[in-house]
Amino acid sequence: MPNLFFLHGNDEFAIHRKLKEYEADFADPTTAGMNTARLEAKTMTENDLNNAVNAMPFLAPQRLVLLSNPSARYNNAATRKKFEEFLNAVPASAKLILYELVEPKEIEKHWLIKWAAKNPTLKTLAFFLPKQRDMPGWIVNEAKRQGGQILPPAASRLAEMVGVDTRQAGMELAKLLAYVNWDRPVQGSDVEAVCIVTSQQSVFDFVDALSQGNGKSAQKLLHRLLENEDPFSLWGMVVRQFRLLLQAREILDGRGNKDDVVRALGVHPFVAEKTSGQASRFSMEALEEIHRHLLQIDERVKTSQISLDLALDTLIAELAGSR
């Protein structure tokens, strides 16, 4: 059985769902925590990785080691060669899962994809965001996965609201199915009642305040959002918006326009218009730095180094102060 995997693509929701499946593979849930190690490549030491992979499993056939963003650490020929040698020596007593976000255009030239083509011991699994036209079908299937149903017109309306954000779509579906108590299919009127478009608008307003250096306004908007939104849902919306800004800035720098943003990002024209306007207020360098900062915060939250509420407050202080 393969014990080396590389999960990649631009669908962060699907990648993390697959990671949860690996974590659920333990026959005895009580020993799962003692046999699971989660590492961030950029911040770990080589000893951390060696110890995690080579430690003997406790009352289980294998240990599970999850390593995020390997390219952040292994970013040149010398370090990559050393890491590839390490991969060849991973014992059967460990299942090592590498994962990172990779855009479709970068797949063919990705160093781990190339290495896997010559070394079948590393199994690659790709997870790509659906096209906008495919989102209604994705939503219908996701509703079934969550144990319910949604009518096609309702799925199309929800797709208009969330674009190709699969994580947001999944969370909205969970709210919708709870709203109908899984007793009947979700209808268009349910989507209008439950999936409040103003939350997306408020996130736009929140980012507007940050782009203008208005920390007080951003703070007020944040706490208003937290009254109605789950913090992790809100965090996902904020991360998604800055990711869209980064992509939109690249399109605008290439002399594209709002219509190009709609086509390239698979978002609703309303979202494309707002995102294009916001992207023009940031430089590409600033957006790249913000995106790196968001990834660092996300990792700190997931490893319980900081609470999400505090992370959001800190984000406002840092971004508004830098404008």
MITIFI-555348 format. One record per residue (C-alpha): residue in one letter; x, y, z. Coordinates in steps of 0.05 Angstrom, whole numbers, padded with zeros to 5 digits, always signed. Each point is the difference from the previous one (the first is absolute). Layout:
BEGIN
AXYZ/...
// end
This chain:
BEGIN
M+00000+00000+00000/P+00026+00070-00017/N+00020+00041+00060/L+00023+00064-00034/F-00052+00049-00028/F+00002+00070-00029/L-00066+00037+00002/H-00001+00062-00044/G-00045+00047-00038/N-00038+00065+00013/D-00061-00031+00036/E+00022+00009+00073/F-00067-00026+00025/A+00007-00066-00038/I+00072-00008+00023/H-00017+00009+00073/R-00059-00047-00006/K+00047-00053-00027/L+00047+00012+00058/K-00059-00012+00048/E-00012-00066-00035/Y+00072-00021+00013/E-00008+00020+00073/A-00064-00042+00004/D+00035-00063-00025/F+00024-00019+00070/A-00040-00061+00024/D+00004+00026+00072/P-00015+00075+00004/T+00030+00003+00070/T+00070-00013-00028/A-00007+00046-00060/G+00028+00061+00035/M+00060-00037+00026/N+00016-00025-00070/T-00011+00064-00039/A+00050+00056-00012/R-00016+00066-00035/L+00058+00040-00026/E+00009+00064-00039/A+00061-00007-00044/K+00023+00072+00007/T+00001+00002+00076/M+00020-00072+00017/T+00070-00025+00011/E+00029-00061-00035/N+00000-00036+00066/D-00075+00013+00006/L-00012-00035-00066/N+00049-00057+00015/N-00030-00013+00068/A-00072+00002-00026/V+00014-00048-00057/N+00047-00049+00035/A-00035-00006+00067/M-00034-00067+00011/P-00076+00001-00003/F-00037-00011+00066/L-00052-00056-00003/A-00010+00013-00074/P+00031-00028-00065/Q+00023+00070-00024/R+00012+00071+00023/L-00031+00057-00040/V+00044+00060-00016/L-00031+00060-00034/L+00050+00049-00031/S-00027+00065-00029/N+00034+00045-00052/P+00063-00041-00013/S+00021+00050-00055/A+00006+00055+00052/R+00060-00036+00031/Y+00027-00041-00057/N+00008+00056-00050/N+00065-00015-00037/A+00034-00058-00034/A+00044-00018+00059/T-00055-00002+00053/R-00048-00035-00046/K+00050-00055-00017/K+00012-00012+00074/F-00075-00002+00013/E-00011-00049-00057/E+00053-00045+00031/F-00038+00005+00065/L-00065-00021-00035/N+00034-00062-00027/A+00017-00020+00072/V-00069+00010+00032/P-00016-00065+00037/A-00063-00039-00011/S-00020+00015+00072/A-00016+00072-00021/K-00049+00029-00049/L+00027+00068-00022/I-00049+00048-00032/L+00028+00061-00035/Y-00049+00054-00020/E+00000+00071-00027/L-00040+00047-00044/V+00022-00002-00073/E-00034+00037-00057/P-00018-00042-00061/K+00050+00037-00045/E+00057-00018+00048/I-00014-00075+00003/E+00043-00025-00057/K+00063+00035+00024/H-00009-00015+00074/W+00062-00035+00027/L-00039-00053+00040/I-00044-00017-00059/K+00062-00009-00042/W+00033-00043+00053/A-00063-00043+00009/A+00000-00014-00075/K+00067-00035+00009/N-00013-00027+00070/P-00068-00035+00004/T+00008-00008+00075/L-00028+00071+00005/K-00073-00001-00019/T-00028+00068-00023/L-00072+00021+00010/A-00026+00064-00034/F-00058+00042+00026/F-00022+00057-00045/L-00056+00051+00010/P-00059-00012-00046/K-00015+00049-00057/Q-00056+00049+00015/R-00045-00037-00049/D+00011-00064+00038/M-00014+00028+00069/P-00076-00015+00001/G+00015-00074-00013/W+00054+00001+00053/I-00049+00030+00049/V-00053-00053-00016/N+00051-00055+00012/E+00026+00033+00064/A-00071+00003+00027/K-00006-00075-00011/R+00067-00010+00034/Q-00027+00038+00060/G-00062-00044+00002/G-00051+00046-00033/Q-00024+00028-00066/I-00002+00067-00035/L-00042+00017-00061/P+00040+00020-00062/P-00027+00072-00002/A+00020+00009+00073/A+00068-00029-00015/S+00009+00050-00057/R-00020+00058+00046/L+00049-00022+00054/A+00055-00007-00053/E-00013+00073-00020/M+00012+00020+00072/V+00063-00040+00015/G+00034-00004-00067/V+00049-00058+00000/D+00015+00003+00074/T-00014-00072+00018/R+00013+00009+00074/Q-00051+00057+00004/A-00049-00041-00042/G+00008-00059+00047/M-00012+00042+00062/E-00061+00034-00031/L-00029-00068-00019/A+00009-00024+00072/K-00041+00060+00023/L-00053-00011-00053/L-00008-00074+00015/A-00007+00015+00074/Y-00051+00054-00017/V-00044-00051-00036/N+00018-00053+00052/W+00020-00048-00056/D-00076-00012-00010/R-00006+00028-00070/P+00043+00026-00057/V+00028+00070+00008/Q-00038+00050-00043/G+00019+00067-00029/S-00039+00037+00054/D+00041-00036+00053/V+00064+00025-00032/E-00026+00071+00001/A-00022-00007+00073/V+00062-00033+00028/C+00060+00019-00043/I+00003+00074+00015/V+00035+00036-00057/T+00014+00057+00049/S+00054-00043+00032/Q+00039+00002-00065/Q-00013+00074-00006/S+00024+00010+00071/V+00065-00036-00017/F+00009+00047-00059/D-00012+00059+00048/F+00050-00030+00049/V+00054-00006-00053/D-00017+00071-00024/A+00013+00026+00071/L+00066-00037+00004/S+00023+00026-00068/Q-00013+00071+00024/G+00037-00011+00066/N-00065+00010+00039/G+00011-00049+00057/K-00057+00027+00042/S-00051-00012-00055/A+00030-00069-00016/Q-00005-00019+00074/K-00072+00021+00003/L-00018-00039-00063/L+00038-00061+00026/H-00039-00003+00065/R-00066+00011-00036/L+00017-00059-00046/L+00019-00043+00060/E-00069+00010+00029/N-00031-00035-00061/E+00056-00044-00028/D+00039-00059+00027/P+00072+00026+00010/F+00029-00055-00044/S-00051+00015-00054/L+00018+00073+00003/W+00074-00017-00002/G-00011-00041-00063/M-00035+00059-00033/V+00056+00048+00018/V+00054-00047-00025/R-00039-00013-00064/Q-00008+00075-00013/F+00074+00015+00007/R+00016-00060-00045/L-00048+00029-00052/L+00033+00068+00007/L+00068-00030-00014/Q-00026-00036-00062/A-00039+00061-00023/R+00062+00045+00009/E+00039-00047-00045/I-00054+00004-00053/L-00004+00076+00004/D+00076+00006-00004/G-00005-00041-00064/R-00048+00052-00029/G-00061-00041+00014/N-00067+00028+00022/K-00060-00019+00043/D-00026-00049-00053/D+00067-00035-00001/V-00005-00006+00076/V-00069-00032-00008/R+00026-00051-00050/A+00066-00016+00034/L-00024-00004+00072/G-00069-00029-00013/V-00035+00052+00044/H-00066+00037-00006/P+00006+00067-00037/F-00018+00037+00064/V+00057-00034+00037/A+00048+00013-00059/E-00018+00074+00000/K+00011+00009+00075/T+00064-00042-00001/S+00030+00037-00059/G-00012+00067+00034/Q+00032-00024+00065/A+00059-00032-00035/S+00017+00066-00033/R+00013+00030+00070/F+00054-00050+00016/S+00067-00013-00033/M+00016-00071-00021/E+00057-00001+00051/A-00048+00021+00056/L-00051-00053-00019/E+00053-00054-00003/E+00024+00020+00070/I-00071+00000+00027/H-00013-00068-00030/R+00063-00029+00033/H-00022+00032+00065/L-00069-00032-00005/L+00031-00068-00011/Q+00043+00010+00062/I-00061+00019+00042/D-00039-00059-00027/E+00055-00047+00021/R+00005+00032+00070/V-00075-00007+00009/K-00001-00072-00023/T+00056-00018+00048/S-00035+00036+00058/Q+00055+00053+00007/I-00052+00056-00005/S-00076+00005+00003/L-00036+00019-00064/D-00032+00061+00032/L+00067+00026+00022/A+00031-00016-00067/L-00053+00042-00036/D+00011+00058+00048/T+00075-00005-00011/L-00010-00002-00075/I-00038+00066+00003/A+00053+00034+00043/E+00056-00022-00047/L-00033+00013-00067/A-00034+00065+00019/G+00064+00025+00032/S+00041-00014-00063/R-00044+00040-00047/
// end
